[in-house]
Amino acid sequence: MTRAMSLWFPTLPIDAWRRRRPRSGSPDPRALLMVRTIGQRRIVSARCERAAASGVRVGMTLADARSAFPPDRVHAVPCDTVRDAAALSGLARWAHRFSPRVAIDPPDALLIDLTGCARSLGGEAAIRENALASLGRLNIGVRCVIAPTYAGAGALARHTEASIIEPSALRPAIEALPVRALGLDPKAEAGLDEVGIDRIGQLIDMPRSVLPA
């Protein structure tokens, strides 16, 4: 029986940037934003916990994000996809402590095959707690889900607070999730949206003979 673990790093660009900065005596009081330029617009591509709590969203313009804070309380830096990819590759190497089978789930997650590994590592709960504690010490934000399928583990890590899902609990756990949680091709997702399919549960219930149409 397959057992898959997803490690999703929701603030990976922020965490990677911070780890490369020299540590000072006191924390920076400014909100940290990663920004990319699209045409003439500067768009937020990642934000720290403080910015998220203040209502800053990924995709918001930098000007709108700055308006949520007093002057000089925002530190905006260019996003660096090469740095972020390198950080994820480093985390993949680190994750081999749990299994020899680790795959990158871009842009910000890992999928780990725990099939047959749990017993030698103290069980799934111990593996999950070990991963969370170790990454916490590295100051890397993470959500961790163990489930019977890779797609299920990845979807639940990105969209819920789930932890360990047994096979019988997978369908109830994912039915209410949006279809986008499956990471489908954009055209397929748009086609489903056109016919009113926006939740995974609706997709599961659809007869397979109807799907091609």
Secondary structure by P-SEA (a helix, b strand, c coil): cbbbbbbbbcaaaaaaaaaacccccccccbbbbbbbbcccccccccccaaaaaacccccccaaaaaaacccccbbbbbbbaaaaaaaaaaaaaaacccccbbbbccccbbbbbccccccccccaaaaaaaaaaaaaaacccbbbbbcccaaaaaaaaacccccccccccccccccccccccccccaaaaaaaaaaccccaaaaaacccccccc
